[in-house]
Amino acid sequence: MFSSKVLPLLCCPTDHAALEFRHATTPNVNPEQMAWSRVGGDALMCTQCATVYTIRDGYAELLPRAEYEHTTLYAEDEGGHILDYRDLGRPLLSAQVKNNLLNEFLRFEKNDVVLDLGCGNGKFAYWNRDKVATMLAADLAPWFADRARAELPLLRADLRALPVRAATLDKVFSIDVLEHLTRDDIARVLDETRRVLKPGGRFFVFSNTREKQTLAPLMAPQQAVTRWLSKRGAVDFTRDDWRKSDHVKAIRTYEELRAMFEGHGFVVKRVAFWNGVLQGWIENVFMKLGENYLSQKARGENKLEQQVRARSNVRAAMQTTRGGKYIVPLEIASKVMQLDITLFGNLRAGPYFVLVEKQ
C-alpha cells in the first residue's frame, strides 16, 4: 500500500527533485497542472520537471524517463504467471537460509529505514517489515504479491535510477538481483545505492559469480542424479530454467566483486559463501520429486500450470490445521540446508552473501 507518509524519502528518478502528492479528489485549480486530471487517481508529480507518476494497484510507478539498453525478462507479461507471485508463504528452504543470513548480517533495528532493492514479489521486505521503522521495496517488474501490495510502500522503479533521496536510508538489501545485470548496470546500481545510503549505511547482497564451488566434487553425485531424473521426467526444471534464462553473471570471481564494491565507495565487512552440498539434494532432488508428484494431481493446461497450482495448494494447506504435514518436514529441511553455511561458509563458491558499508 503506497502511502504519502514515505514522500519525504522519495524524489523524481530523473532529476532527483522533490515529489508532490495529489489525491484523486483534490480539484485542479491551476490550469498548468491539468496533467493531474488525466491521471484518474492518486499521483505524484516532480516539482521540477512536472513529470506525473501514477499510483496504481498498491504501488507507485516511478520509472525514469531515460531507457536503458539492458532489461529483465521479468518485466514481460508472461513473467507474472511463471513466477507464481500473488501468494506469500512463510520463509522455507532456500528462502529461509537467505532470510536468516539477511537478518544475521544486517541486524535490523526499530529506527531503520530500509530498501529491498529488486524485491521481486516483495517477500523478504514483507517478512521483515515489522522489524524496522520503514521498509520500502522496489522492482522494475510489477509482480508484487497481494499482501505486499496491502502492507508495503512499493515502488516500480529502475534500480539504476532510484526514486529515493540522497542519504535517507540506513540499510539496503538485494537478493538474487546482481546476477541479472551487466557490469555497467551493476556499477550504476552500486552508485545509486551509495547515493541513497546514509554515511556508514550498510548494503547486504546475495548473488553469485561464475566461480566454481570449492566442494564441486561433492556436488557431482547429486547433479548426476538430477540429470538422470530429468531425462525420465521425474523432475522438471521448466520454471527454474525460465527464471535463470537471463542470468548474465558479469562478475567472474570474488576478487572482482570485492574490487567493484571498493571502486564504488564501499568497504567489505563480511562474506559467506554457499557451497550447496545439502541444498542441492534437498531442493533439486527431494523437493522436485515431491513437486512432480503433487503437480500430477493438480489441474492445469500444461506442466507449468500444474506446478504453479500445486505450489499454491501447498501454501493454502499450510494456513489450515493440517498444514503441519508440510510445515514440519520443510522446516527440518530448511535447518539442514543452513548447515551448508555453518560448515562450509568460508570455502569459496559462486553464490555468496556479502555485507558492505558506505565509506
Secondary structure, DSSP 8 states (H G I E B T S, - for coil): ---GGGGGGB--TTT---EEEE-TTS----GGGTHHHHH-S-EEEETTT--EEEEETTEEE---SS--S---GGGSTTHHHHHT-S------THHHHHHHHHHHHH---TT-EEEEET-TTSHHHHHTGGGSSEEEEEESS----HHHHHHS-EEE--TTS--B-TT-EEEEEEES-GGGS-HHHHHHHHHHHHHHEEEEEEEEEEEE-S---TTHHHHHHHHHHHHHHHHTTSS--HHHHHHHTT------SHHHHHHHHHHTTEEEEEEEE---HHHHHIIIIIHHHHHHHHHHHS--SSHHHHHHHHHHHHHHHHTSGGGHHHHHHHHHHHHHHHHHHHHHTTS--SEEEEEEEE-
